[in-house]
Amino acid sequence: MNDDDRAAAERACEKIITRYTHIADFGPGAEMVHLFTDDAVWESGEDRYEGQAELLAFFGRDRGHTKSRHVSSNVAVTITGDDEAEALSYFTLYRYSEEKPRVPDLDDQPVILGEYRDVFRRTADGWRIASRQAGVGFVRRSALKG
């Protein structure tokens, strides 16, 4: 893989990480499965979803009035082969569950600070996530109550 191909592959993977946050926040959740390979695995702690059907059930569920903003940062993509890559990125999750928007107060802190460890695979449709592991570094205590 030459330098231009490597840069293009890195950028494609970075765009998927960004697209993931946009779909997670604005939906529709069913669109999320298009970012993953057919046999992809998404896991966090004891939660594990494997394959398109399980991913669709997970991402496509009704979230009610809950609004979120996922902020990705420190994205580092490493090309590990012609058709494979890995990435580490940090995420900050803000969540709001009331129907009407309001001005935030001092208690409106991020719910979770964590990291994603991704494995990407190039498919006939382009780069896709083959595996995503979400790790939690910090959790706001009040977020654990509900």
Helices and strands as residue ranges (DSSP letters): H 3-26, G 29-35, E 36-44, E 47-50, H 51-59, E 67-81, E 84-96, E 112-123, E 126-139, G 141-145
